[in-house]
Amino acid sequence: MTPANGPKRVLIYNDNAKRDLLGLRLLELALNRRGVETRFCAPRLAKGQALDFRPHALVAARGDMDSARNFAKCCRVYVLPGEGGMLTKETMLSVFMGRGYWKLDDCSWLARCYLWNENTRKWLLDSSLFTEEQLKVVGTPKLDIYRDAELMARLRQKGKRPFTLGVAFSAKTTSTYYGHPHFAKNYFDMHRDASFPITVEGGHLEDVIWRDHVILRRMMRYLKRYLETCDGPVVFRPSPFEDPREYSFLEKAFPGRVKVLPDQTLPEFLCSVDCLLTCWSTVAIEALLLDIPVVSIAGTVGPRLFEHIDSHASGFDSYVSFYHQPESEDALFDMLAQARQGALPPSARSEGDVRELLHSIYNWSADIVASEQIADDIIADITRHEHDPYADFGEVFPLRVPLPTKVALPLYHALALFEYFRSGAFSSYRSFFSNRHRGIEKLINMSRFAR
């Protein structure tokens, strides 16, 4: 059990390692450099870590987590989201305040919410649930690694590498990392007041599912044509929520040409490709940051797509408009041919427009390091609200069976592993909640942030 005295302790909640871990590790390093003791926890281990670590603060992924509100009874709680690049009021409120199953109706317990951009700050203030002091615009730590220009240059060195097409898109409702989607049970369990802010008014989950199916079908069609008519490697990056095994057939059908790399870090993935094929993935925004041409298949889907989803709320009228959007399959392949010749610019918009997009979404500046700002702010806030939560956690997180914490924590680990096995997708599930990743550690050690 952690003693009451000693350095400040911050528990970092790892809600989605495939999406968030790089940024969270950079934040952890910034806290450690300032003398703060840190630990990571996955969702099923939060209670056990609370009792064993007794943190002064929790860094949570979203505000609509019950565990975050419980932690707020005995320590400071900070929300640091890893998603939300759609840059519309509907999606931002969804990310920061709750989604289809839960909704926030009180945020007074929240110490601080770190925001990607000024627009989100205004939208959250409009909700009347937050005060000015609770909201701080810092950007996002997941982009800090791109500020190491020397590292990015080393990663992007081509040598004699042939033209490589990168593929990244989301169809998560067709293939989830935790096994079969179980649509019927999801509908049965759904809250009566569930809402989905990216659908048209009155729309629901089935509309989002239709969107993912049409995107997946067309993407597979275009990939087949590309692989049969063009040479060179294709690197495929599944969505963080998908089971990579669903796409392993591509590697078998085209041995040596297709690589499905779910565990490769996003910066390494992007630095290894010459053009990115997507639909509406925010991965492509990071590609634009590196001046990599981005081609979206959204224009080939046709207007029926927007009979189900709101084009603005879903990002098709905001950031997706910065991607090249051919309106037919043949036009798509003409554009890929331009990319293969090195004649396709990164964006359909000007360099100035792209810089403005990066600033408006991520508060992007090569000189502002989000992880450093957040670390300074957390330490200052903990210091102002001096409190030793040592005795409080046992009351907030009681065990059903009284056990020493040294016994309870391994038990929670064992139960989590059992859930991974029961899912039928052990490797995917475990990597989703992993608190350490060899590729991320290697990338960080190569960067200036490890010095």
WONORJO-V395193 format. One record per residue. N is the residue number from 1. RES is the residue in one small letter. PHI is phi as a letter, one per 30 degrees, with the letter a starting at -180 (NA if undefined). OMEGA is omega as a letter, one per 30 degrees, with the letter a starting at -180 (none if undefined). Layout:
N:RES:PHI:OMEGA
N:RES:PHI:OMEGA
This chain:
1:m:NA:a
2:t:d:l
3:p:d:a
4:a:d:a
5:n:d:l
6:g:j:a
7:p:d:l
8:k:d:a
9:r:b:l
10:v:b:l
11:l:c:a
12:i:c:a
13:y:d:a
14:n:c:a
15:d:d:a
16:n:a:a
17:a:d:a
18:k:d:a
19:r:c:a
20:d:c:a
21:l:d:a
22:l:e:l
23:g:d:l
24:l:d:l
25:r:d:l
26:l:d:l
27:l:d:l
28:e:e:l
29:l:d:l
30:a:d:l
31:l:d:a
32:n:d:l
33:r:d:l
34:r:c:l
35:g:i:a
36:v:c:l
37:e:d:a
38:t:b:l
39:r:b:l
40:f:c:l
41:c:b:l
42:a:c:a
43:p:e:a
44:r:d:a
45:l:c:a
46:a:d:a
47:k:d:l
48:g:d:l
49:q:d:l
50:a:e:a
51:l:d:a
52:d:d:a
53:f:c:a
54:r:h:a
55:p:d:l
56:h:d:a
57:a:a:l
58:l:c:l
59:v:c:a
60:a:c:a
61:a:d:a
62:r:b:a
63:g:d:a
64:d:c:l
65:m:d:l
66:d:e:a
67:s:d:l
68:a:d:l
69:r:d:l
70:n:d:l
71:f:e:a
72:a:d:l
73:k:d:a
74:c:b:l
75:c:a:l
76:r:d:a
77:v:b:l
78:y:b:l
79:v:c:l
80:l:b:a
81:p:d:l
82:g:c:a
83:e:b:l
84:g:k:a
85:g:d:a
86:m:d:l
87:l:h:l
88:t:b:a
89:k:e:a
90:e:d:a
91:t:d:l
92:m:d:l
93:l:d:l
94:s:d:a
95:v:d:a
96:f:d:a
97:m:c:l
98:g:k:a
99:r:b:a
100:g:d:a
101:y:c:a
102:w:b:l
103:k:b:l
104:l:d:l
105:d:b:l
106:d:a:a
107:c:b:a
108:s:d:a
109:w:d:a
110:l:d:a
111:a:d:a
112:r:a:l
113:c:b:a
114:y:c:a
115:l:c:l
116:w:d:a
117:n:a:a
118:e:d:l
119:n:e:a
120:t:d:l
121:r:e:a
122:k:d:a
123:w:d:l
124:l:d:l
125:l:d:l
126:d:d:a
127:s:d:a
128:s:i:l
129:l:c:a
130:f:b:l
131:t:c:l
132:e:e:a
133:e:d:a
134:q:d:a
135:l:c:a
136:k:b:l
137:v:d:a
138:v:b:a
139:g:i:l
140:t:b:a
141:p:d:a
142:k:d:l
143:l:c:a
144:d:e:a
145:i:d:l
146:y:d:l
147:r:d:l
148:d:d:a
149:a:d:l
150:e:d:l
151:l:d:a
152:m:d:l
153:a:d:l
154:r:d:a
155:l:d:a
156:r:c:l
157:q:d:a
158:k:d:a
159:g:i:l
160:k:c:a
161:r:d:l
162:p:d:l
163:f:e:a
164:t:b:l
165:l:c:l
166:g:c:l
167:v:b:l
168:a:b:l
169:f:a:a
170:s:c:l
171:a:b:a
172:k:d:l
173:t:d:l
174:t:c:a
175:s:a:a
176:t:c:a
177:y:d:a
178:y:c:l
179:g:j:a
180:h:d:a
181:p:d:a
182:h:h:a
183:f:e:a
184:a:d:a
185:k:d:l
186:n:e:l
187:y:d:a
188:f:d:a
189:d:d:a
190:m:d:l
191:h:d:a
192:r:e:a
193:d:c:a
194:a:e:l
195:s:b:a
196:f:b:a
197:p:d:a
198:i:c:l
199:t:d:l
200:v:d:a
201:e:e:a
202:g:i:a
203:g:d:a
204:h:b:a
205:l:e:a
206:e:d:l
207:d:d:l
208:v:d:l
209:i:d:l
210:w:e:l
211:r:e:a
212:d:d:l
213:h:d:a
214:v:d:l
215:i:d:a
216:l:d:a
217:r:d:a
218:r:d:a
219:m:d:l
220:m:d:l
221:r:d:a
222:y:d:l
223:l:d:l
224:k:d:l
225:r:d:a
226:y:d:a
227:l:d:a
228:e:d:a
229:t:c:a
230:c:b:l
231:d:c:l
232:g:j:a
233:p:d:l
234:v:b:l
235:v:c:a
236:f:c:l
237:r:c:l
238:p:d:l
239:s:d:l
240:p:e:a
241:f:c:a
242:e:c:l
243:d:d:a
244:p:e:a
245:r:d:l
246:e:d:a
247:y:c:a
248:s:d:l
249:f:d:l
250:l:d:l
251:e:d:a
252:k:d:a
253:a:d:a
254:f:b:a
255:p:e:l
256:g:i:a
257:r:c:a
258:v:c:l
259:k:b:l
260:v:c:a
261:l:b:a
262:p:d:a
263:d:c:l
264:q:d:l
265:t:d:a
266:l:d:l
267:p:e:l
268:e:d:l
269:f:e:a
270:l:d:a
271:c:d:a
272:s:c:a
273:v:c:a
274:d:c:l
275:c:a:a
276:l:c:l
277:l:c:a
278:t:b:l
279:c:b:l
280:w:b:a
281:s:d:l
282:t:d:l
283:v:e:a
284:a:d:l
285:i:d:l
286:e:d:l
287:a:d:l
288:l:d:l
289:l:d:l
290:l:c:l
291:d:i:l
292:i:c:l
293:p:e:a
294:v:b:l
295:v:c:a
296:s:c:l
297:i:d:a
298:a:e:a
299:g:d:a
300:t:d:a
301:v:d:l
302:g:j:a
303:p:d:a
304:r:d:l
305:l:e:a
306:f:d:l
307:e:d:a
308:h:c:a
309:i:b:l
310:d:d:a
311:s:d:a
312:h:d:a
313:a:d:a
314:s:d:l
315:g:j:a
316:f:d:l
317:d:c:a
318:s:c:a
319:y:d:a
320:v:d:l
321:s:d:l
322:f:d:l
323:y:d:l
324:h:d:a
325:q:b:l
326:p:d:a
327:e:c:l
328:s:b:l
329:e:d:a
330:d:d:l
331:a:d:l
332:l:d:a
333:f:d:l
334:d:d:a
335:m:d:l
336:l:d:l
337:a:d:l
338:q:d:l
339:a:d:l
340:r:d:l
341:q:d:a
342:g:i:a
343:a:c:a
344:l:c:l
345:p:d:a
346:p:e:a
347:s:b:l
348:a:d:a
349:r:c:a
350:s:d:l
351:e:e:l
352:g:d:l
353:d:d:l
354:v:d:l
355:r:d:l
356:e:d:l
357:l:d:a
358:l:d:l
359:h:d:a
360:s:d:l
361:i:c:a
362:y:c:a
363:n:h:a
364:w:d:l
365:s:a:a
366:a:d:a
367:d:c:a
368:i:c:a
369:v:c:a
370:a:d:a
371:s:d:l
372:e:d:l
373:q:d:a
374:i:d:l
375:a:e:l
376:d:d:a
377:d:d:l
378:i:d:a
379:i:d:l
380:a:d:a
381:d:d:l
382:i:d:a
383:t:d:l
384:r:d:a
385:h:c:a
386:e:e:a
387:h:a:l
388:d:c:a
389:p:d:a
390:y:e:a
391:a:d:a
392:d:d:a
393:f:d:l
394:g:d:l
395:e:d:a
396:v:d:a
397:f:b:a
398:p:d:l
399:l:d:l
400:r:d:l
401:v:c:a
402:p:e:l
403:l:b:l
404:p:d:a
405:t:d:l
406:k:d:l
407:v:c:a
408:a:d:a
409:l:d:l
410:p:d:l
411:l:d:l
412:y:d:l
413:h:d:a
414:a:d:l
415:l:d:l
416:a:d:l
417:l:d:l
418:f:d:l
419:e:d:l
420:y:d:l
421:f:d:a
422:r:d:a
423:s:d:a
424:g:i:l
425:a:b:a
426:f:e:a
427:s:d:a
428:s:d:a
429:y:d:a
430:r:d:l
431:s:d:l
432:f:d:a
433:f:c:a
434:s:d:a
435:n:c:l
436:r:b:a
437:h:b:a
438:r:e:a
439:g:d:l
440:i:d:l
441:e:d:l
442:k:d:a
443:l:d:a
444:i:d:a
445:n:d:l
446:m:d:a
447:s:c:l
448:r:d:a
449:f:d:l
450:a:c:a
451:r:c:none
